[in-house]
Amino acid sequence: MRKILLSLLLGVMLIGSVGCVLPAYSGDPAKRTQQLYNTSEDLRQSEETWERVWMVDQPSHMTPYRTHGGIT
C-alpha cells in the first residue's frame, strides 16, 4: 500500500513538471502562426495600456529650457 501511494505521489509531481496536457497552440503550422501572432500582438498592446495606466504617455509640462522664475 505504501509503494502505491508513493508511486501515485511521484506520478502527480511528475505530471506537473512535464507540461500541459492540452497543447496551447494548434498542430497546423499556418494556424499556429496566426495564434502566435495574435498572442504577440496582445502583449505589444499591453505595454501601451500599462503606459496609459501610469500616465507615462502624457506630454511633459516641463519647459525645455531653464527659467529663473523671478522678475527680471
Secondary structure as UniProt FT lines:
FT   HELIX           2..18
FT   HELIX           29..53
FT   TURN            54..57
//
